[in-house]
Amino acid sequence: MKLYSTQHESPDVSLEEAIFRGLPPDNGLYMPQEIAPMPAVFFETIHTLTLPQIAVAVCKHLLGDELTDAEIEGIIARSMTFEAPVVDLEPNVGVLELFHGPSMAFKDFGARFMAAIMSHYLVKSAREIRILVATSGDTGGAVAQGFFNTPGISVTILYPSGKVSDIQEKQLTTLGGNVTALEIDGTFDDCQRLVKQAFLDAELRAAFELASANSINIARLIPQSFYYFAAYAEARRKGVTKPIVFCVPSGNFGNISAGLMAYSMGLPVHDFIAACNENHPVPDYLATGNYTPSPSVETLSNAMDVGTPSNFIRMKILAGDEWKAVRDRMKGYFTSDEKTQATMLDVFERNSYIMCPHTAVGYDGLSQYMDEYGDDVFGIILATAHYAKFLPTVESTLGCTVDVPERLASLLHLQKKSIPMGTDFEGFKKYLLG
């Protein structure tokens, strides 16, 4: 796999270089030169395959020129150790539960795959790296869990103070070891800006081998494509014959970009729906053709509080590049906090199913889509996190207490360890060099 920069001002690189660089020198994003369709026999037999088998097949298709079959199988065996079931919610509506991994969020797929493939390369070259990652909630916990005590890797996580849930904060501030949390007095966009500046700073790059675990890193998107194929396979096993629509709660737009990668590999998808909260520059773009990033707004679905989505350019390229082509492949909707809570309560009362705020935004996005285009489709909503990670919001919305998995409940009694920091880059750089 050869990759180019979306700015087209940096040399093309190998997968290994793209993974460890994170960002090209010209501040673009790495994209594969070519994404070829999977062979027809793969889709003819996909209903017989498990998620790990699908992951191995996709990786061999994409990465077979860089890794041996045995290396790919080993990376998948270490990283894909949990399932992603599609739960039937209503007629023509399923929920793809992506929260059965260690941190109980969809980002476990990307973080664990990244840890496994980075470790593979580091062991071969006897190198050490420092990972910088910005989080609006779930990325931090997934990266902390995925890279914890991985030899040759230290991790620094930046998160916005007071803008992640208590459990999310505990997941990224209580491990210690090779994981350090910086509590930034600002927004996720500030955290993301600091990380990007660090990657472009010559002095820091000379001092450390820096890498990113955000969705700006192409190695995050590859494994997130696996569960789109797996959801399609499960729909086939269930006898679904209607066109399939994926509704993706979206903030930084890495998750939906991974779905579009799967589509580029031949996955039959009728439509993708970008479901956003009150941060909705992409639905606005899809409606008008004008893309206008803006400062992020704080909402109940905090992991999607992104006003300047890093992956917009990737999403745009994968969906057809020109506005009309992108609009044909994707639809976009947004949901207020009030509607989010109303949706959570409505789904709970009708179906006895508990959704986190992000998944509820997805449900409302699918509902808006069906109101506009009809319900003669099978809609799959990506459930991006376990509801218990947003306990105060969920319990106050539903008016009752809910069960909390032990792996999350045990965190509540731990003491967080974070380093407070402002939003100026020089202070952040001084900390890193110190």
C-alpha positions in Angstrom: 0.0 0.0 0.0 1.4 3.3 -1.1 -0.1 6.5 0.4 -0.2 10.1 -0.8 -0.8 13.4 1.0 -4.1 15.1 0.4 -2.1 18.3 0.0 -0.1 16.7 -2.8 3.1 18.5 -1.6 4.8 15.6 0.2 6.4 12.4 -1.2 4.3 9.2 -1.3 5.2 6.8 1.5 4.8 3.2 2.6 2.2 2.1 5.2 4.9 1.9 7.9 6.0 5.4 7.3 2.5 6.7 7.2 1.6 5.0 10.5 4.6 6.4 12.4 4.5 9.9 10.8 0.8 10.3 11.4 0.7 13.6 9.4 2.6 14.3 6.1 5.1 17.2 6.3 2.7 19.4 4.2 -0.1 19.1 6.9 -2.3 17.0 4.7 -3.6 13.5 5.5 -2.4 10.2 4.2 -4.7 8.4 1.7 -4.1 5.1 -0.2 -3.1 5.7 -3.8 -5.6 3.0 -4.8 -8.4 1.1 -3.0 -9.3 -1.8 -5.3 -12.6 -3.8 -4.9 -12.5 -7.0 -3.0 -12.9 -10.1 -5.2 -16.5 -11.2 -6.0 -16.1 -14.5 -4.2 -15.5 -12.6 -0.9 -19.0 -11.1 -1.0 -20.5 -14.4 -2.2 -19.3 -16.1 0.9 -19.1 -13.3 3.4 -22.1 -14.6 5.4 -20.0 -17.6 6.3 -17.1 -15.5 7.8 -16.5 -14.3 11.4 -15.4 -10.7 12.2 -11.7 -11.8 12.6 -11.8 -13.8 9.3 -13.3 -10.7 7.5 -10.5 -8.6 9.1 -7.8 -10.9 7.9 -9.3 -11.0 4.3 -9.5 -7.2 4.1 -6.0 -6.7 5.5 -4.5 -9.2 3.1 -6.3 -7.3 0.3 -5.0 -3.9 1.4 -1.7 -4.7 3.0 -0.5 -7.9 1.4 2.4 -6.1 -0.3 3.7 -4.8 3.0 3.0 -7.7 5.5 3.1 -11.4 5.1 -0.1 -13.5 5.6 1.3 -14.8 8.9 2.1 -11.3 10.1 -1.4 -10.1 9.2 -3.0 -13.1 10.9 -1.0 -12.4 14.1 -1.9 -8.7 14.2 -5.6 -9.6 13.8 -5.4 -12.3 16.4 -4.0 -9.9 19.0 -6.3 -7.0 18.2 -9.7 -8.4 17.1 -10.7 -10.2 20.3 -14.3 -9.0 20.7 -17.4 -9.1 18.6 -19.6 -6.4 17.0 -23.2 -7.8 16.9 -26.1 -6.3 15.1 -29.1 -6.2 17.5 -32.6 -6.1 15.9 -34.3 -3.0 17.4 -37.3 -2.5 15.2 -38.5 -3.7 11.8 -35.9 -2.5 9.3 -33.7 -1.1 12.0 -30.6 -2.7 13.6 -28.0 -1.5 16.0 -24.4 -2.4 15.4 -23.0 -2.6 18.9 -19.4 -1.4 18.8 -18.9 -1.2 22.6 -17.8 -4.8 23.5 -14.1 -4.0 23.6 -11.9 -3.1 26.6 -12.9 0.6 26.8 -16.5 -0.1 25.7 -16.3 2.2 22.7 -15.9 1.8 18.9 -12.4 3.2 19.1 -11.1 0.0 20.6 -11.1 -1.4 17.1 -8.7 1.2 15.8 -6.6 1.6 19.0 -5.9 -2.2 19.4 -5.1 -2.7 15.7 -2.7 0.3 15.8 -1.0 -1.0 19.0 -0.5 -4.4 17.4 0.8 -3.2 14.0 3.0 -0.5 15.6 4.4 -3.1 18.0 5.1 -5.4 15.1 7.2 -2.7 13.3 8.9 -1.6 16.5 10.0 -5.1 17.5 11.6 -5.5 14.1 13.5 -2.2 14.2 14.2 -1.9 18.0 12.8 1.6 18.0 10.9 3.7 20.6 8.1 6.2 19.8 6.0 8.8 21.6 2.3 8.9 20.8 0.4 12.1 21.0 -3.4 11.9 20.9 -6.3 14.4 21.3 -9.6 13.1 22.6 -13.1 14.4 22.9 -14.0 11.4 25.0 -13.7 7.9 23.8 -10.5 8.0 21.8 -8.5 8.6 25.0 -9.8 5.6 26.9 -9.4 3.3 23.9 -5.8 4.5 23.2 -4.9 4.2 26.9 -6.2 0.6 27.1 -4.9 -0.4 23.7 -1.3 0.9 24.2 -1.0 0.3 27.9 2.4 -1.2 28.7 3.2 -1.8 25.0 7.0 -2.0 24.8 8.7 0.9 23.0 5.7 3.2 23.2 4.8 6.1 25.6 1.4 7.8 25.2 0.4 11.4 26.0 -3.3 12.1 25.8 -4.8 15.6 25.6 -8.4 16.1 26.7 -10.6 19.2 27.3 -11.1 19.8 31.0 -14.7 19.4 32.1 -15.9 18.3 28.7 -15.7 14.5 29.0 -17.8 12.3 31.2 -16.5 11.1 34.6 -16.0 7.5 33.4 -14.3 8.7 30.2 -11.9 10.8 32.2 -11.2 7.9 34.6 -10.4 5.6 31.7 -7.6 7.9 30.4 -6.3 9.2 33.7 -6.0 6.2 36.0 -3.8 3.7 34.2 -0.4 5.4 34.8 2.6 3.4 33.5 3.4 4.6 30.0 0.2 6.7 29.7 0.1 10.4 30.7 -3.0 12.6 30.6 -2.9 16.3 30.0 -6.0 18.2 31.1 -6.3 21.1 28.6 -8.2 24.3 29.7 -10.0 24.5 26.3 -12.0 22.5 23.8 -11.3 19.4 21.8 -10.4 21.6 18.8 -7.6 23.2 21.0 -6.3 19.7 21.9 -6.3 18.7 18.3 -4.5 21.9 17.2 -1.8 21.3 19.8 -1.2 17.8 18.5 -1.1 18.9 14.9 1.4 21.7 15.7 3.6 19.3 17.5 3.8 17.0 14.5 4.9 19.9 12.3 7.5 21.3 14.8 11.0 20.5 13.7 12.5 20.7 17.2 10.0 18.2 18.6 10.4 15.8 15.6 14.2 16.0 16.1 13.8 15.2 19.9 11.3 12.3 19.6 9.9 9.9 17.1 6.3 11.2 17.3 3.2 9.2 16.2 -0.5 9.9 16.4 -3.4 7.6 17.4 -6.1 10.0 16.3 -8.2 9.2 13.3 -5.8 11.4 11.4 -3.7 8.3 11.4 -4.6 6.0 8.5 -4.1 2.9 10.7 -7.2 3.9 12.6 -9.4 3.8 9.6 -8.4 0.5 8.2 -9.6 -1.6 11.1 -12.8 0.5 11.5 -13.8 -0.7 8.0 -13.9 -4.3 9.3 -17.2 -3.9 11.1 -19.0 -2.5 8.2 -18.3 -5.7 6.3 -19.2 -7.8 9.4 -22.5 -5.9 9.8 -23.3 -6.6 6.1 -22.5 -10.3 6.6 -24.8 -10.5 9.6 -27.6 -8.8 7.7 -27.1 -11.4 5.0 -27.3 -14.2 7.6 -30.5 -12.6 9.0 -32.1 -12.8 5.5 -32.1 -9.0 4.9 -32.8 -8.3 1.2 -33.5 -4.6 1.4 -30.9 -2.0 0.5 -28.6 -1.3 3.5 -28.1 2.2 4.9 -25.5 2.9 7.6 -26.2 5.7 10.0 -23.0 6.9 11.7 -22.9 9.3 14.7 -20.2 11.7 13.5 -17.8 14.2 15.0 -14.3 14.0 13.5 -15.6 11.9 10.5 -13.1 9.1 10.8 -15.7 6.5 11.4 -17.8 7.3 8.3 -14.6 7.6 6.3 -13.8 4.0 7.2 -17.3 3.0 6.0 -16.6 4.8 2.7 -13.3 2.9 2.4 -15.4 -0.3 2.7 -17.7 1.0 0.0 -14.7 1.7 -2.2 -13.7 -2.0 -1.7 -17.1 -3.0 -3.1 -19.3 -3.2 0.0 -22.9 -2.8 -1.2 -24.2 0.2 0.7 -27.3 2.2 -0.5 -26.5 5.3 1.6 -24.4 6.6 4.4 -25.9 9.0 6.9 -23.8 11.4 8.9 -25.7 12.0 12.1 -24.4 15.1 14.0 -25.2 17.0 17.2 -25.2 20.8 17.3 -21.8 20.7 15.7 -22.9 20.2 12.1 -20.6 21.8 9.4 -20.8 18.6 7.3 -24.6 18.3 7.2 -24.6 22.0 6.3 -22.1 21.3 3.5 -24.2 18.4 2.2 -27.2 20.7 2.1 -25.6 23.8 0.6 -22.2 22.9 -0.9 -20.5 25.3 1.4 -18.1 24.0 4.1 -17.7 26.4 7.0 -15.9 25.0 10.1 -16.7 26.8 13.3 -15.8 26.7 17.0 -17.2 23.6 18.7 -20.3 23.7 20.8 -20.6 21.7 24.0 -23.4 19.0 23.9 -24.6 15.9 25.7 -23.0 13.8 23.0 -19.6 15.2 23.8 -17.4 12.8 21.7 -18.9 14.5 18.7 -18.3 18.0 19.8 -16.0 18.9 16.8 -16.3 22.1 14.9 -13.5 21.4 12.5 -13.5 17.7 11.5 -10.0 16.5 10.6 -11.3 13.8 8.3 -13.5 16.1 6.2 -11.1 15.9 3.2 -10.8 12.1 3.4 -14.6 11.8 3.6 -15.0 14.1 0.6 -12.4 12.2 -1.5 -13.8 8.8 -0.7 -17.4 9.9 -1.3 -16.6 11.3 -4.8 -14.8 14.6 -4.2 -17.3 16.9 -6.0 -20.2 18.2 -3.9 -22.9 16.5 -6.0 -21.2 13.2 -5.9 -20.7 13.4 -2.2 -24.3 14.4 -1.7 -25.4 11.3 -3.8 -23.4 9.0 -1.5 -24.1 10.6 1.8 -26.9 12.4 3.6 -26.5 14.5 6.7 -28.7 15.5 9.7 -28.3 17.0 13.1 -30.0 16.7 16.4 -30.4 19.0 19.4 -29.7 17.9 23.0 -33.5 18.1 23.7 -34.2 15.8 20.8 -31.4 13.5 21.8 -32.9 13.0 25.3 -36.4 12.6 23.9 -35.0 9.9 21.6 -33.3 8.1 24.4 -36.5 8.0 26.4 -38.7 7.1 23.5 -36.5 4.1 22.4 -36.2 2.9 26.0 -40.0 3.1 26.6 -40.9 1.4 23.3 -38.0 -1.2 23.0 -36.5 -1.5 26.5 -33.2 -0.6 24.8 -30.7 1.9 26.4 -28.8 4.2 24.1 -25.9 6.5 24.9 -26.5 10.1 23.7 -24.3 9.5 20.5 -26.3 6.4 19.5 -29.5 8.4 20.1 -28.2 11.0 17.7 -27.7 8.2 15.2 -31.3 6.9 15.7 -32.7 10.3 15.1 -30.6 10.8 12.1 -31.9 7.5 10.6 -35.5 8.6 11.5 -35.0 11.9 9.6 -33.6 10.0 6.7 -36.5 7.6 6.6 -39.0 10.5 6.8 -37.4 12.1 3.8 -36.5 9.1 1.6 -38.9 6.3 2.9 -38.4 3.3 5.0 -37.9 0.6 2.3 -34.3 0.1 3.5 -32.6 -1.7 6.3 -31.0 0.9 8.5 -28.0 0.0 10.7 -27.1 2.5 13.4 -23.6 2.4 14.7 -23.8 2.3 18.6 -20.5 4.0 19.3 -20.2 3.6 23.1 -21.8 1.8 26.0 -24.5 3.9 27.7 -22.9 3.5 31.1 -20.1 5.8 30.1 -22.6 8.6 30.2 -24.3 7.6 33.4 -25.6 11.0 34.8 -27.2 11.9 31.4 -28.7 8.4 30.9 -30.2 8.1 34.3 -31.6 11.6 34.5 -33.1 11.2 31.0 -34.6 7.8 31.6 -35.7 8.6 35.2 -34.2 5.4 36.7 -30.9 3.8 37.7 -29.2 1.5 35.1 -26.7 -1.3 35.4 -23.1 -0.4 35.1 -20.6 -3.1 33.8 -18.0 -4.0 36.4 -15.1 -2.8 34.2 -16.6 0.7 34.2 -17.9 0.7 37.8 -14.5 -0.2 39.2 -13.0 3.0 37.7 -15.3 5.3 39.6 -13.3 4.8 42.9 -9.9 5.4 41.4 -8.0 8.7 41.7 -7.4 10.5 38.4 -3.9 11.6 37.6 -3.7 14.4 35.1 -1.5 17.4 34.4 -3.4 20.7 34.0 -2.2 22.8 31.0 -3.3 25.8 28.9 -3.9 26.0 25.2 -0.7 27.8 24.1 1.6 25.7 22.0 4.8 26.9 23.6 3.8 25.7 27.0 2.8 22.3 25.6 6.1 22.1 23.7 8.1 23.1 26.8 6.4 20.3 28.7 7.2 17.7 26.0 10.8 18.7 25.8 11.1 18.8 29.6 
